[in-house]
Amino acid sequence: MVSLVSRIVLLTLAFVLVEFDRSAFAAEPTSSTKPAVSEMTANEFFERKVRPLFVEHCYSCHAKGQKKGGLSLADRAGLLAGGESGAVVALEKPDESLLIAAVEHRGGIQMPPNSKLSDGEIAALKKWIELGAPWPESAANKSGGIRASGSITVEDRQFWSFQPVKDSPPLAVKNGTWPRRPLDQFVMAQLEANGLSPVGEADKRTFIRRATFDLIGLPPTPDEVAAFVADESPLAHEQLINRLLESPHYGERWARHWLDVARYGEDQAHTFQARMYPNGYRYRDWVVSAFNSDMPYNQFVVEQIAGDLLPEANGRLERLPALGYLALGPIYYKDAGCMG
């Protein structure tokens, strides 16, 4: 299940808020006649099928500053430059590539020297050459070395989710009467693009039920419904929403979603040895309070990972319950280091 390390990784990924799509950096095909890879991009094919072979069987002699036989496989430039025996790949005739002959142990050069790649691995190398031997530039250092695991390149930093927030002008729409605010124009534009029309405006009785259930998870009382329906003020809707957001039930309603992510529990009774956490509720209350106080998300994440290590002395005792994130989910006795 979820070990301590896994929980830290989960929360860190939540902080990043990005699902990195390597296909965004895929190189353009070198020729319109190159065959497509149905389930992954050409660059992904290299990263999944080819690079691991180079790392395991080739890099000790042909990378990291080593150029045995004059051949470097640290990057695509080294691959295309070849070595003392000449070019190692023939992009138009993959079967005639020296690389393929070597891994098939045909001729005088046999690589790897002490073992032969499987048929599937050889087929992957052939397919890669057929694709034009794609080699993502972002996967290597600018110096031509191997990209360190986890390193971030200039190209990576150009990914859309890392760009500064900027204003986008409202989109032009045919139905100019429905949008009330600039944001509505984006909604209307998407509706029109899909041949849809907005639904009619909800009456006040429907609106208060929807808003109350959504924001605090409870139905409005009859008195609240009657008061809202009778309120003719142009600020009635705004005041209703503000009242619901200020309700302590708002945090109780929305904290449940984060507590589900954290797999919050006050005991380990599902294991062979029941273990109770009588103070587990303190973490629950901290999460509820964070939502009700509109705590910034970055602070919300940091305090759950290292609330006891932050330099600010003020509020340290209030932050400590946040560390319950690391301990209150399901823990199994085979998870190394989790039980202390």
KEKE-3310 file (N, C-alpha, C; in steps of 0.2 Angstrom, whole numbers, plus 5000, padded with zeros to 4 digits):
npx = (5004:5002:5017:5028:5038:5031:5020:5026:5031:5019:5013:5022:5021:5008:5011:5018:5009:5008:5007:5019:5022:5030:5029:5027:5040:5044:5054:5052:5047:5060:5057:5043:5039:5043:5039:5025:5024:5013:5008:5016:5026:5040:5051:5048:5048:5062:5066:5061:5063:5076:5086:5088:5095:5107:5112:5114:5122:5131:5136:5147:5158:5157:5153:5151:5164:5171:5177:5178:5185:5183:5170:5156:5142:5135:5126:5116:5123:5136:5132:5129:5141:5149:5162:5179:5177:5168:5152:5139:5125:5113:5102:5092:5093:5091:5094:5107:5115:5129:5128:5117:5122:5132:5126:5119:5128:5135:5148:5165:5164:5156:5144:5134:5150:5151:5139:5123:5110:5092:5080:5069:5075:5084:5075:5069:5079:5081:5069:5069:5080:5073:5064:5071:5081:5078:5082:5080:5084:5083:5086:5099:5114:5120:5133:5135:5135:5128:5112:5109:5100:5084:5087:5084:5081:5084:5074:5065:5060:5052:5040:5022:5015:5024:5025:5024:5009:4997:4987:4973:4964:4947:4937:4929:4911:4896:4884:4881:4873:4872:4884:4890:4902:4919:4925:4914:4913:4923:4918:4906:4911:4917:4905:4898:4907:4905:4892:4883:4870:4868:4861:4845:4843:4844:4831:4828:4826:4831:4844:4849:4849:4857:4870:4871:4872:4884:4894:4894:4890:4877:4859:4850:4841:4823:4820:4831:4830:4818:4821:4831:4824:4815:4823:4826:4837:4851:4863:4860:4864:4878:4880:4875:4884:4896:4892:4891:4904:4911:4906:4909:4906:4910:4924:4924:4917:4925:4937:4936:4939:4953:4957:4954:4963:4974:4972:4967:4965:4960:4965:4974:4967:4964:4974:4984:4988:4980:4981:4979:4976:4974:4975:4973:4963:4968:4975:4965:4957:4966:4967:4954:4954:4963:4957:4946:4952:4957:4971:4986:4990:5003:5009:5001:5005:5019:5019:5013:5023:5035:5032:5038:5050:5051:5058:5051:5047:5035:5019:5022:5018:5005:5007:5012:5002:5000:5009:5003:4999:5010:5008:4996:4989:4985:4996:5008:5016:5027:5032:5047:5054:5043:5036:5044)
npy = (4994:5011:5018:5027:5035:5034:5042:5055:5058:5058:5069:5079:5079:5083:5096:5101:5100:5096:5087:5080:5080:5072:5071:5083:5089:5082:5078:5084:5074:5067:5064:5064:5051:5043:5029:5029:5028:5019:5019:5027:5042:5046:5050:5046:5032:5030:5034:5024:5011:5011:5019:5013:5002:5006:5012:5001:4993:5000:5012:5012:5011:5020:5032:5045:5052:5042:5035:5023:5015:5027:5030:5039:5038:5047:5056:5061:5067:5062:5049:5049:5054:5043:5031:5024:5014:5019:5025:5021:5020:5018:5027:5026:5013:5003:4989:4988:4994:4997:4996:4988:4976:4973:4971:4960:4951:4949:4948:4956:4964:4962:4966:4968:4962:4950:4944:4942:4953:4952:4945:4954:4966:4969:4971:4982:4992:4992:4997:5010:5016:5016:5025:5037:5038:5046:5057:5064:5081:5087:5078:5077:5084:5101:5100:5089:5078:5065:5066:5070:5061:5067:5080:5097:5105:5119:5118:5111:5120:5128:5122:5123:5124:5129:5142:5160:5167:5175:5188:5184:5190:5192:5180:5182:5181:5174:5175:5188:5192:5183:5182:5188:5192:5194:5181:5173:5174:5165:5153:5153:5154:5141:5133:5137:5133:5119:5118:5120:5127:5138:5134:5139:5152:5148:5147:5156:5148:5135:5139:5142:5130:5122:5129:5129:5115:5112:5120:5118:5106:5103:5104:5119:5128:5129:5142:5149:5147:5154:5167:5170:5169:5179:5190:5205:5211:5217:5211:5199:5186:5186:5189:5178:5168:5172:5171:5157:5153:5158:5150:5138:5125:5125:5122:5109:5102:5103:5099:5086:5080:5082:5074:5062:5060:5060:5048:5047:5041:5036:5025:5009:4997:4988:4980:4965:4968:4979:4997:5011:5029:5041:5054:5058:5065:5078:5081:5080:5091:5102:5102:5105:5118:5124:5125:5133:5145:5149:5146:5148:5137:5133:5135:5126:5114:5113:5114:5102:5093:5097:5104:5105:5109:5122:5139:5149:5154:5157:5151:5137:5127:5126:5122:5109:5098:5096:5087:5075:5070:5062:5051:5045:5038:5022:5010:4997:4983:4978:4989:4997:5006:5013:5010:5013)
npz = (5000:5004:5007:5018:5011:4999:5001:5004:4991:4984:4989:4986:4972:4970:4974:4963:4952:4939:4925:4917:4900:4889:4875:4871:4868:4857:4843:4826:4813:4802:4789:4779:4775:4785:4796:4808:4825:4834:4848:4855:4855:4843:4850:4863:4861:4859:4872:4880:4874:4868:4874:4887:4883:4878:4889:4898:4890:4882:4886:4895:4888:4877:4881:4894:4893:4887:4872:4864:4850:4844:4844:4850:4860:4867:4863:4849:4839:4841:4838:4824:4819:4819:4820:4821:4812:4803:4798:4809:4808:4796:4789:4779:4776:4787:4790:4785:4793:4803:4816:4818:4812:4821:4834:4830:4829:4817:4806:4809:4821:4836:4846:4861:4867:4875:4876:4867:4861:4864:4852:4852:4857:4847:4837:4841:4840:4826:4822:4828:4821:4808:4811:4810:4819:4831:4844:4858:4860:4873:4881:4883:4890:4886:4883:4877:4885:4895:4901:4917:4929:4933:4930:4925:4910:4899:4889:4895:4904:4896:4895:4894:4907:4916:4913:4916:4923:4912:4905:4895:4881:4881:4872:4856:4854:4847:4854:4862:4873:4884:4891:4906:4912:4908:4910:4907:4893:4888:4892:4884:4871:4870:4871:4860:4850:4851:4847:4856:4868:4881:4897:4904:4916:4933:4945:4961:4972:4967:4965:4978:4984:4976:4978:4992:4995:4987:4993:5007:5009:5015:5016:5013:5026:5029:5033:5028:5014:5012:5016:5006:4994:4996:4996:4987:4984:4973:4976:4982:4978:4978:4992:4998:4993:4999:5013:5014:5011:5022:5032:5045:5041:5028:5027:5033:5024:5012:5016:5017:5004:5003:5014:5010:4999:5007:5014:5026:5043:5059:5066:5065:5063:5053:5052:5058:5071:5081:5081:5088:5086:5095:5095:5082:5077:5077:5066:5056:5060:5058:5044:5041:5047:5039:5026:5030:5033:5021:5018:5009:4995:4993:5006:5013:5008:5011:5025:5028:5025:5031:5043:5056:5054:5049:5049:5055:5071:5077:5079:5078:5086:5081:5069:5069:5070:5056:5051:5053:5041:5036:5044:5046:5037:5029:5035:5033:5041:5034:5027:5026:5039:5043:5054:5065)
capx = (5000:5006:5023:5030:5041:5026:5016:5030:5031:5012:5011:5027:5018:5003:5013:5021:5003:5009:5008:5024:5020:5036:5028:5028:5046:5046:5057:5048:5050:5065:5054:5036:5038:5045:5033:5023:5024:5006:5006:5020:5030:5047:5056:5046:5051:5069:5068:5058:5066:5083:5091:5090:5100:5113:5115:5116:5127:5136:5139:5153:5164:5155:5150:5155:5170:5174:5175:5181:5185:5181:5163:5153:5135:5132:5121:5114:5129:5141:5130:5129:5148:5152:5169:5185:5175:5164:5145:5136:5118:5111:5095:5088:5093:5093:5097:5114:5118:5135:5126:5113:5127:5136:5121:5117:5135:5137:5155:5170:5162:5151:5142:5139:5155:5150:5132:5119:5104:5087:5077:5065:5079:5087:5070:5068:5085:5079:5063:5072:5083:5068:5061:5076:5086:5077:5086:5078:5089:5082:5088:5107:5117:5122:5140:5135:5135:5122:5107:5108:5093:5080:5089:5079:5084:5081:5069:5059:5057:5047:5033:5017:5013:5029:5025:5020:5002:4996:4980:4971:4959:4940:4935:4923:4906:4890:4879:4884:4869:4873:4890:4890:4909:4924:4926:4908:4914:4927:4913:4901:4915:4917:4899:4897:4912:4902:4885:4878:4868:4868:4854:4842:4845:4841:4827:4832:4825:4836:4851:4852:4850:4864:4875:4872:4875:4890:4899:4895:4887:4871:4854:4848:4835:4817:4820:4836:4827:4813:4824:4834:4819:4812:4828:4826:4844:4855:4868:4858:4868:4885:4880:4874:4890:4900:4890:4893:4911:4913:4903:4914:4905:4914:4930:4922:4914:4930:4943:4935:4942:4960:4958:4953:4969:4979:4970:4966:4962:4962:4967:4976:4963:4963:4980:4983:4989:4976:4985:4975:4979:4969:4976:4973:4959:4971:4977:4959:4955:4971:4965:4948:4955:4967:4952:4942:4956:4960:4978:4989:4991:5010:5010:4997:5009:5025:5018:5012:5030:5040:5030:5042:5057:5051:5062:5047:5045:5028:5014:5025:5013:4999:5009:5014:4997:5000:5013:4999:4999:5015:5008:4989:4986:4986:5003:5009:5022:5033:5035:5053:5055:5036:5033:5048)
capy = (5000:5018:5018:5034:5038:5036:5048:5061:5059:5060:5076:5083:5079:5088:5103:5102:5101:5096:5081:5082:5077:5072:5071:5091:5090:5077:5081:5083:5068:5069:5063:5062:5044:5039:5026:5031:5023:5020:5020:5032:5046:5043:5051:5041:5025:5030:5034:5018:5005:5011:5022:5008:4997:5010:5013:4995:4989:5004:5019:5011:5012:5024:5038:5047:5053:5036:5035:5017:5015:5033:5031:5041:5037:5051:5060:5060:5070:5057:5043:5051:5055:5036:5030:5023:5009:5022:5027:5016:5019:5019:5029:5024:5006:5001:4982:4988:4998:4994:4995:4982:4970:4972:4968:4953:4947:4948:4951:4956:4968:4959:4970:4967:4957:4944:4942:4945:4956:4947:4947:4960:4972:4971:4974:4989:4996:4993:5002:5016:5018:5017:5032:5042:5038:5052:5057:5071:5086:5089:5072:5077:5091:5104:5099:5082:5072:5061:5070:5068:5059:5072:5087:5101:5109:5125:5116:5109:5126:5131:5119:5128:5125:5133:5149:5165:5168:5181:5190:5183:5194:5188:5178:5184:5176:5176:5177:5193:5194:5179:5183:5194:5194:5191:5174:5170:5174:5159:5148:5154:5152:5134:5131:5138:5129:5113:5118:5120:5133:5138:5132:5144:5154:5144:5151:5157:5142:5130:5142:5142:5123:5120:5133:5126:5108:5112:5123:5116:5099:5102:5108:5125:5127:5132:5149:5152:5147:5159:5173:5172:5170:5186:5196:5208:5215:5214:5208:5193:5180:5187:5189:5171:5164:5174:5168:5150:5152:5160:5145:5133:5119:5125:5118:5102:5099:5102:5095:5078:5078:5081:5069:5056:5059:5058:5042:5049:5036:5037:5018:5004:4991:4983:4975:4960:4971:4985:5002:5017:5035:5045:5061:5058:5070:5085:5082:5082:5098:5106:5102:5109:5125:5127:5127:5139:5151:5151:5145:5147:5130:5131:5134:5120:5108:5113:5112:5094:5089:5099:5110:5106:5112:5129:5143:5153:5151:5159:5146:5131:5122:5125:5118:5102:5093:5095:5082:5069:5068:5057:5045:5043:5034:5015:5008:4990:4982:4977:4995:4998:5012:5016:5009:5016)
capz = (5000:5003:5012:5020:5005:4993:5003:5003:4984:4982:4991:4982:4965:4971:4974:4956:4949:4932:4922:4911:4893:4885:4868:4869:4865:4852:4837:4820:4809:4797:4783:4779:4774:4791:4799:4814:4831:4836:4855:4858:4850:4842:4856:4869:4859:4861:4879:4883:4871:4865:4878:4892:4880:4877:4896:4900:4886:4878:4889:4899:4883:4872:4884:4900:4891:4884:4865:4862:4843:4841:4844:4856:4860:4872:4860:4842:4835:4841:4834:4817:4817:4819:4824:4817:4807:4799:4800:4813:4806:4789:4791:4774:4775:4794:4791:4783:4798:4806:4823:4818:4811:4827:4839:4827:4829:4810:4804:4814:4827:4839:4852:4867:4866:4879:4875:4862:4863:4862:4846:4853:4858:4841:4833:4843:4837:4819:4822:4830:4815:4803:4813:4809:4825:4835:4850:4861:4862:4880:4885:4884:4892:4880:4882:4874:4890:4897:4905:4924:4931:4937:4929:4921:4905:4897:4885:4900:4907:4891:4895:4895:4914:4919:4910:4920:4921:4908:4903:4889:4880:4880:4865:4853:4854:4843:4859:4867:4878:4889:4896:4911:4914:4903:4910:4903:4886:4887:4892:4879:4865:4870:4870:4853:4846:4851:4845:4862:4870:4889:4900:4907:4923:4939:4950:4967:4976:4965:4966:4985:4986:4973:4981:4999:4994:4984:4997:5014:5010:5019:5013:5016:5030:5026:5034:5023:5007:5012:5016:5000:4989:4997:4996:4981:4983:4968:4979:4986:4976:4981:4999:4999:4992:5004:5019:5014:5011:5029:5036:5047:5037:5021:5028:5034:5017:5006:5018:5016:4998:5004:5018:5005:4996:5012:5016:5033:5047:5066:5068:5060:5065:5048:5052:5063:5077:5080:5083:5088:5085:5099:5093:5075:5075:5077:5059:5053:5062:5055:5037:5041:5048:5033:5021:5032:5033:5015:5018:5002:4994:4994:5013:5015:5006:5015:5032:5029:5024:5036:5047:5062:5052:5046:5053:5059:5078:5079:5075:5077:5089:5077:5062:5071:5068:5049:5050:5053:5034:5035:5048:5048:5032:5030:5036:5034:5045:5030:5025:5030:5042:5044:5061:5069)
cpx = (5004:5011:5024:5033:5036:5022:5019:5030:5024:5011:5016:5024:5012:5005:5015:5015:5004:5010:5012:5023:5027:5035:5028:5034:5048:5048:5052:5051:5055:5062:5047:5034:5040:5039:5032:5023:5017:5004:5011:5024:5037:5051:5054:5049:5058:5070:5066:5062:5073:5088:5093:5095:5107:5116:5117:5122:5132:5139:5146:5159:5163:5152:5154:5162:5174:5172:5179:5180:5182:5174:5160:5145:5131:5127:5120:5120:5134:5139:5131:5136:5151:5158:5174:5183:5170:5157:5142:5129:5117:5104:5090:5088:5095:5096:5104:5118:5124:5132:5122:5117:5130:5132:5119:5123:5136:5143:5160:5169:5156:5149:5135:5144:5154:5143:5128:5112:5098:5084:5073:5069:5082:5081:5068:5073:5083:5074:5065:5076:5078:5065:5065:5081:5084:5080:5084:5084:5089:5085:5096:5109:5120:5129:5141:5136:5129:5118:5107:5101:5090:5082:5084:5083:5081:5074:5063:5056:5052:5041:5028:5015:5018:5029:5022:5013:5001:4989:4979:4965:4952:4939:4929:4918:4900:4884:4882:4880:4870:4878:4889:4897:4913:4925:4920:4909:4918:4922:4908:4905:4915:4911:4897:4901:4909:4895:4881:4876:4868:4861:4851:4844:4841:4837:4830:4831:4830:4843:4853:4853:4856:4870:4877:4875:4882:4896:4900:4892:4881:4866:4852:4842:4829:4818:4826:4834:4822:4816:4828:4829:4816:4817:4828:4833:4848:4861:4867:4862:4875:4885:4879:4880:4895:4899:4892:4900:4914:4910:4909:4913:4908:4920:4929:4920:4920:4936:4942:4939:4950:4962:4958:4960:4975:4978:4970:4963:4964:4964:4970:4973:4962:4969:4979:4984:4986:4981:4980:4979:4974:4969:4976:4969:4962:4973:4971:4957:4960:4969:4959:4949:4959:4962:4948:4946:4959:4968:4981:4991:4999:5012:5007:5001:5015:5024:5016:5019:5035:5038:5034:5049:5057:5054:5057:5045:5038:5023:5017:5020:5007:5000:5010:5008:4997:5004:5009:4998:5004:5013:5001:4986:4987:4994:5004:5016:5028:5035:5041:5053:5048:5034:5038:5051)
cpy = (5006:5018:5026:5038:5039:5041:5055:5063:5061:5067:5081:5084:5083:5095:5105:5104:5101:5089:5082:5077:5077:5073:5079:5092:5086:5080:5080:5078:5071:5068:5061:5055:5040:5035:5029:5026:5024:5022:5025:5036:5043:5044:5047:5034:5025:5030:5027:5011:5005:5014:5017:5003:5000:5011:5007:4992:4993:5009:5018:5012:5017:5031:5040:5049:5048:5036:5029:5016:5021:5035:5033:5040:5041:5055:5058:5062:5065:5050:5044:5052:5048:5036:5028:5018:5012:5024:5021:5015:5021:5021:5027:5016:5003:4994:4983:4992:4994:4992:4989:4975:4968:4969:4961:4948:4945:4951:4952:4959:4964:4963:4968:4961:4950:4941:4945:4948:4951:4950:4954:4966:4974:4974:4981:4994:4997:4998:5009:5020:5020:5024:5038:5043:5044:5051:5064:5075:5087:5083:5072:5084:5094:5103:5092:5077:5069:5066:5067:5066:5065:5079:5090:5105:5115:5124:5114:5115:5130:5128:5124:5129:5128:5140:5154:5166:5175:5182:5187:5187:5189:5186:5181:5179:5179:5179:5182:5195:5190:5180:5189:5197:5191:5184:5170:5169:5167:5153:5148:5152:5145:5131:5131:5134:5121:5112:5118:5127:5133:5137:5139:5146:5150:5149:5152:5151:5136:5133:5141:5134:5120:5123:5130:5119:5108:5115:5121:5109:5098:5106:5114:5124:5131:5140:5152:5152:5153:5166:5175:5173:5177:5192:5198:5212:5212:5211:5201:5187:5180:5186:5181:5167:5166:5171:5161:5149:5154:5155:5140:5126:5119:5121:5111:5099:5098:5099:5088:5076:5077:5075:5062:5055:5057:5051:5042:5043:5037:5030:5014:4997:4986:4978:4970:4963:4978:4991:5008:5024:5040:5052:5063:5064:5077:5086:5084:5089:5103:5107:5107:5117:5128:5129:5133:5145:5153:5151:5144:5140:5128:5130:5128:5114:5108:5111:5105:5090:5091:5105:5111:5109:5119:5134:5148:5150:5152:5154:5139:5125:5121:5122:5111:5097:5092:5089:5075:5066:5062:5051:5042:5039:5026:5013:5000:4988:4980:4983:4997:5005:5016:5016:5012:5011)
cpz = (5000:5009:5013:5014:5000:4995:5002:4995:4981:4983:4987:4975:4965:4971:4967:4952:4941:4930:4916:4905:4889:4878:4866:4866:4860:4846:4831:4816:4803:4790:4783:4778:4780:4794:4806:4819:4834:4843:4858:4853:4849:4847:4862:4867:4861:4868:4883:4881:4870:4870:4884:4889:4880:4884:4899:4897:4883:4882:4893:4894:4878:4875:4890:4899:4888:4876:4862:4854:4840:4841:4850:4855:4865:4869:4853:4838:4835:4837:4827:4814:4816:4822:4819:4811:4802:4802:4804:4811:4799:4789:4785:4773:4782:4794:4789:4788:4802:4813:4823:4817:4817:4833:4836:4827:4822:4808:4810:4821:4830:4846:4855:4866:4869:4879:4870:4864:4861:4855:4846:4854:4851:4836:4835:4841:4830:4818:4823:4824:4809:4805:4812:4815:4829:4842:4853:4863:4870:4884:4886:4886:4885:4878:4878:4878:4891:4902:4912:4926:4935:4935:4924:4916:4903:4893:4890:4903:4902:4891:4897:4903:4918:4917:4915:4918:4917:4906:4896:4887:4879:4873:4863:4852:4850:4848:4864:4872:4885:4894:4900:4913:4909:4904:4906:4896:4884:4887:4886:4872:4865:4868:4862:4848:4846:4849:4850:4864:4878:4891:4903:4914:4928:4943:4956:4972:4974:4966:4973:4987:4983:4977:4988:4999:4992:4989:5004:5015:5013:5015:5016:5021:5027:5027:5029:5016:5007:5012:5010:4994:4990:4996:4988:4979:4977:4970:4983:4984:4979:4988:5001:4999:4998:5011:5019:5014:5018:5034:5038:5043:5030:5022:5029:5028:5013:5009:5017:5009:4999:5009:5015:5002:5001:5015:5024:5037:5054:5069:5063:5062:5060:5048:5058:5070:5077:5084:5083:5089:5089:5097:5086:5072:5074:5069:5055:5054:5059:5048:5036:5042:5042:5027:5023:5032:5027:5015:5011:5001:4995:5001:5015:5013:5010:5022:5033:5028:5029:5040:5054:5060:5049:5051:5058:5066:5079:5075:5075:5080:5084:5071:5064:5069:5060:5047:5051:5046:5033:5039:5049:5043:5033:5030:5037:5037:5040:5026:5029:5033:5044:5051:5066:5074)
residu = (MET:VAL:SER:LEU:VAL:SER:ARG:ILE:VAL:LEU:LEU:THR:LEU:ALA:PHE:VAL:LEU:VAL:GLU:PHE:ASP:ARG:SER:ALA:PHE:ALA:ALA:GLU:PRO:THR:SER:SER:THR:LYS:PRO:ALA:VAL:SER:GLU:MET:THR:ALA:ASN:GLU:PHE:PHE:GLU:ARG:LYS:VAL:ARG:PRO:LEU:PHE:VAL:GLU:HIS:CYS:TYR:SER:CYS:HIS:ALA:LYS:GLY:GLN:LYS:LYS:GLY:GLY:LEU:SER:LEU:ALA:ASP:ARG:ALA:GLY:LEU:LEU:ALA:GLY:GLY:GLU:SER:GLY:ALA:VAL:VAL:ALA:LEU:GLU:LYS:PRO:ASP:GLU:SER:LEU:LEU:ILE:ALA:ALA:VAL:GLU:HIS:ARG:GLY:GLY:ILE:GLN:MET:PRO:PRO:ASN:SER:LYS:LEU:SER:ASP:GLY:GLU:ILE:ALA:ALA:LEU:LYS:LYS:TRP:ILE:GLU:LEU:GLY:ALA:PRO:TRP:PRO:GLU:SER:ALA:ALA:ASN:LYS:SER:GLY:GLY:ILE:ARG:ALA:SER:GLY:SER:ILE:THR:VAL:GLU:ASP:ARG:GLN:PHE:TRP:SER:PHE:GLN:PRO:VAL:LYS:ASP:SER:PRO:PRO:LEU:ALA:VAL:LYS:ASN:GLY:THR:TRP:PRO:ARG:ARG:PRO:LEU:ASP:GLN:PHE:VAL:MET:ALA:GLN:LEU:GLU:ALA:ASN:GLY:LEU:SER:PRO:VAL:GLY:GLU:ALA:ASP:LYS:ARG:THR:PHE:ILE:ARG:ARG:ALA:THR:PHE:ASP:LEU:ILE:GLY:LEU:PRO:PRO:THR:PRO:ASP:GLU:VAL:ALA:ALA:PHE:VAL:ALA:ASP:GLU:SER:PRO:LEU:ALA:HIS:GLU:GLN:LEU:ILE:ASN:ARG:LEU:LEU:GLU:SER:PRO:HIS:TYR:GLY:GLU:ARG:TRP:ALA:ARG:HIS:TRP:LEU:ASP:VAL:ALA:ARG:TYR:GLY:GLU:ASP:GLN:ALA:HIS:THR:PHE:GLN:ALA:ARG:MET:TYR:PRO:ASN:GLY:TYR:ARG:TYR:ARG:ASP:TRP:VAL:VAL:SER:ALA:PHE:ASN:SER:ASP:MET:PRO:TYR:ASN:GLN:PHE:VAL:VAL:GLU:GLN:ILE:ALA:GLY:ASP:LEU:LEU:PRO:GLU:ALA:ASN:GLY:ARG:LEU:GLU:ARG:LEU:PRO:ALA:LEU:GLY:TYR:LEU:ALA:LEU:GLY:PRO:ILE:TYR:TYR:LYS:ASP:ALA:GLY:CYS:MET:GLY)
# end
